[in-house]
Amino acid sequence: MTSDFRWGTLVAATARALRDSGECIVPFVDSEVIPPFDGSPNGIFVWFICDSATTRNEFRARALPYATGRLRTLVVEAGFPAAAAETVRTDVTSNEEIESGGGRFTFFR
């Protein structure tokens, strides 16, 4: 089986562009993109990462729906399949939680 992670790479670049744009009312500092192992554009999961648990809570309450919708729009504009964009799922965490959870490798397993 040949793996093709171009869709995950596209979503990761788009999440970075969204972060850098400052469009979100509550900022996030990083993201983690978890694509399916088969390289499909369907079912990609994106974690928005905030600097603290307090900011994470604020992001979830005030910015997560906007950030998710905007990310889906931007990936389609960048060539991502429109039908697959609706399957992109998101959540938010913080650097504090990642570190207390054993670091990125352990936390995102």
C-alpha positions as CSV (number, residue, x, y, z in Angstrom):
1,M,0.0,0.0,0.0
2,T,1.3,3.4,-0.9
3,S,0.8,6.2,1.6
4,D,0.1,9.7,0.5
5,F,-0.1,12.3,3.2
6,R,-0.5,15.3,0.9
7,W,-4.0,16.1,2.4
8,G,-2.6,16.1,5.9
9,T,0.2,18.3,4.8
10,L,-2.2,20.7,3.1
11,V,-4.4,20.9,6.3
12,A,-1.3,21.5,8.5
13,A,-0.1,24.3,6.3
14,T,-3.6,25.8,6.2
15,A,-3.8,25.6,10.0
16,R,-0.5,27.4,10.3
17,A,-1.8,30.1,7.9
18,L,-4.9,30.5,10.0
19,R,-2.9,30.8,13.2
20,D,-0.6,33.4,11.6
21,S,-3.5,35.4,10.1
22,G,-4.7,36.4,13.6
23,E,-8.3,35.9,12.4
24,C,-9.4,33.9,15.5
25,I,-10.8,36.0,18.3
26,V,-8.8,33.9,20.7
27,P,-5.3,33.0,19.5
28,F,-3.9,29.5,19.2
29,V,-0.1,29.0,19.2
30,D,0.2,25.7,17.3
31,S,-1.7,22.8,15.9
32,E,-1.4,19.1,15.5
33,V,-2.8,17.4,12.4
34,I,-3.6,13.7,12.6
35,P,-4.4,12.3,9.1
36,P,-5.7,8.8,8.4
37,F,-3.0,6.3,7.7
38,D,-4.4,5.5,4.3
39,G,-3.7,9.0,3.0
40,S,-7.4,9.7,2.5
41,P,-8.7,13.3,2.8
42,N,-11.6,12.0,4.9
43,G,-11.5,12.0,8.7
44,I,-8.5,14.3,9.3
45,F,-8.4,15.5,12.9
46,V,-6.9,18.9,13.8
47,W,-6.0,19.9,17.4
48,F,-5.7,23.6,17.9
49,I,-3.1,24.2,20.7
50,C,-3.3,27.2,23.0
51,D,-0.6,28.4,25.3
52,S,-2.5,27.7,28.6
53,A,-5.5,25.8,29.9
54,T,-7.2,29.2,30.5
55,T,-6.8,30.2,26.9
56,R,-7.9,26.8,25.8
57,N,-11.2,27.2,27.7
58,E,-11.7,30.6,26.2
59,F,-10.9,29.3,22.7
60,R,-13.3,26.4,23.1
61,A,-16.1,28.8,24.2
62,R,-15.5,31.7,21.8
63,A,-13.4,30.6,18.8
64,L,-13.6,26.8,18.1
65,P,-16.6,26.8,15.8
66,Y,-15.3,29.8,13.8
67,A,-11.8,28.3,13.6
68,T,-13.2,24.9,12.4
69,G,-15.4,26.5,9.8
70,R,-12.7,28.8,8.6
71,L,-10.1,26.0,8.3
72,R,-12.6,24.0,6.2
73,T,-13.1,26.9,3.9
74,L,-9.4,27.6,3.5
75,V,-8.5,24.0,2.8
76,V,-11.1,23.8,0.0
77,E,-9.7,27.1,-1.4
78,A,-6.3,25.4,-1.4
79,G,-7.5,22.4,-3.4
80,F,-8.8,20.1,-0.7
81,P,-11.9,18.0,-1.8
82,A,-15.0,19.9,-0.7
83,A,-16.9,16.8,0.4
84,A,-13.9,15.7,2.5
85,A,-13.6,19.1,4.2
86,E,-16.9,18.4,6.0
87,T,-15.2,15.4,7.6
88,V,-12.4,17.5,9.1
89,R,-12.8,17.4,12.9
90,T,-11.2,19.6,15.5
91,D,-10.7,20.1,19.2
92,V,-8.5,22.3,21.3
93,T,-5.9,21.6,24.0
94,S,-3.0,23.5,25.6
95,N,0.7,23.2,25.8
96,E,0.2,22.8,29.6
97,E,-2.0,19.7,29.0
98,I,0.4,18.3,26.4
99,E,3.4,18.6,28.8
100,S,1.5,17.1,31.7
101,G,0.3,14.3,29.5
102,G,3.9,13.2,28.7
103,G,4.7,15.4,25.7
104,R,3.4,15.5,22.1
105,F,4.2,11.9,21.2
106,T,2.4,10.4,24.2
107,F,-0.5,13.0,24.4
108,F,-1.6,12.6,20.7
109,R,-1.4,8.8,20.6
